[in-house]
Amino acid sequence: MSPPPGRRRGPSKGDRREQAILDTARALLARKPLAEITIDELAAGAEISRSSFYFYFDSKLAVVVALLHGLAGELDTDAGPWLDGTGPDEPALRLSLERLAAIWRTHGRLLAGALAAAPGCPPIGEWRDRLRDAHVTRLAARIERDRAAGLAPPGPQPHVLAGMVHDLRTTAFAGSGDPQALVDDLVTVELRMLYGDLRVLHSDG
């Protein structure tokens, strides 16, 4: 029977089982590295058989890719206020980095495992490259706006500089046991990379 008009049909049993697999993967990743997680564990956590697991995902890799795609939108949204702004807006950058640090704290094993696997795993490598390209493109546009407005000094090509900033923060978060502890240092370093000596900029105000 169809649901009443204006009321959405609830998730199917298949939808719930697929979500249970993803939830199990997240819970396991909070306790151990990606490489140590097995399909038997994923199936058991979702309360399905190993053979049923393959009805929803063809491999552990497919589960990881699904989790990563879910994170991509979160990463993009949290960076928006900083990337779409102008000038050495320290509060906006700090908020963006704090949100990013929170994501790394919660999903660090997944992200670090994905970054490590990317060179030899095309689906994860494509996800990483799309995420990097999107961030670098938006940050480069911000650098161009600020330079045109006289808010930032000349320097390396915007895409080159934006790529350096992205790779610096990714490497820093991936290698840290406490991502939140990096925020202050990253704020200082990134602002200096983009705007030069902040004391000079502030002295003009």
N, C-alpha and C positions, 0 to 999 in steps of 0.2 A: 504494500500500500504506500502511496506517495505521502510525503509529509504535508501538513496543512500549509496553505499559501502563506508566504512571508516567513516561514520557519525552515531553516536549513536542515538537511538530513545530517544526522550524526555520523561520525567516522565509522567506516566499515570495520569488520573484524580484521581484515587485511591491513587496513591503515593502523589499527591499534597494535598489531603485531610488529609491523615495520617500525613504529615509534618505539615500541618496547626494545627492539634490537638497538636502536640509536641511543636510547636512555641507558641501556646496559653498557654500551661502549663508552659513553661519557663517564659512568660510574667506575668502570674498570680503569680508564685512563687517569682517573684521579688517584689511583693506587699504584699503578705500575706502567712501565714503558709500553708503547704501542707494539713493539716487536714481540713482547711476551704474552700478548692477548691471543687466545685461540678462538676458533669458530665454535668449538664445543662450549666455551664459556659464554659466548654471545647468545647461542641458542638456549642454553640453560637459564640465563638471566631473563630471556624473553618467554620462558616456559614453553618452548617449542622444541621439536626434534632437530637434529642436525640436517636431515634431509629437507625439513620444512624451511630451514634458514635459507636454503638455495632458491626457494620460491620467491624470496624477497630481495636477496642480494646474491650476486654470483661469486663474491669473494669478500674477504675481510677488507681488501682495498676499496671495494665499492662502498662499504659502510663508512670508511674514513673519508672518502670523497664527499659523501652525502653530508657528513658532519662539517666538513670544511666549507661546503657551499652555504650551509646554514650560518656559519660564522662570518662569511664575506659581507653580507648585508649589515651585520652588527658593526663590523670594523669600519665600513664606509660611513654609516650614519653617525657614529661617534666622532669621526674626524671632520665632519661637515662644517661646524661653526668656525673652526680654525682655518681650514683650507679655503673657505669662501670669503674670509675677511681680508683685511689689509693692515699693513704696518706691524711693528714689533709688539703685538698684542699678547703680552705674557700670560694674562689670565686665561685667554682662549687656548693658547698652546698648552698650558699646564692642565687645563680641564681635559683636553684631547688626550694628552699623555697619561693622565690618571685613569681615564676610561680604558685606554689601551692596556695599561698595566693591570687593570682589574681583569680584562679578558685573558691576558697572559697568565695571571695567577690562577684563574679557573681552568683554562684550557691549554696551559703551557705544554703538557706532555703531547697533546694532539698536534699543536703548532710546531713544536720542536721536532717531533717525529716526522711530520710532513715535510718540513724544510730539509731534514737529513735525507729523506727518501726521494726528494724531488728530482735530483739529477738522473736517477735510474728508473724513474716511474713517470711516464708521460702524463697520465691523468692528473697527478699531484703537481708535476712540473708546470702543466698548463694553468692549473688553479693559482699557483704561486706567481707565475708570470703575469696573469691577468690582474691579480691583486696589486702587484708591484706597479704595473703600467698605469693602473687607474690612479693610484696615489701619487706617483711621480708626475703624471700629466696635470693633476689638479694643483700640486704644489708648485710646479714650474709656472703655471698660469698665475699663481699668486705672486711668485718672484717677479715675473714680468710686469704685473700691475704695479707692484711696489717700486720697482726701478723706474718705471715710466712716470710715477708720481713723485719721484725724488725721496721716497721713504726708505730705500735700501741702496747701498752702494753698488757699483758695477762689480763684476766678478766672473766666475766661470759661467758657461752657458747654462741657462735655467734648468734644462733637463739633466745636465750633468750634475749640477749642484743638488737638485731635488733627489736624484738617484743616490748621491752620497748620504744625504740625510736619511733617506729610507733605509738604506743598507746598514747605516750606523745603528739606528734604533732597533732594527730587527736583530742584528747580531748581539746587541746589548741585552735585550729581553730574552733571547734564546739561551744566553749563557748565564743568566742570573737566577739564583734561588729565590730572590725576593724582588720581583719586578717593580713594586711600589718604591723601593729604596732608590731606584735609578731616576725617578722623575725629576728631582731637583737638578741633578747633573745634566740630564738630557735637555731640560729647558734652557739652561745656561749655554750648553754647547750648540744647540740648534739655533738659538737666537744669534749667537756670535757668527755662526756659519752663514746665516742669511743676511744679517744686518751689521756685521762688523763689531766694532767696540761699542758696546751699549752705553758706556759712560759718555762717549762723544755724542751719541744720539740724544741721550737724556739731557746733556748740558745745553742743547739747543732749545729745550722746552722752557 
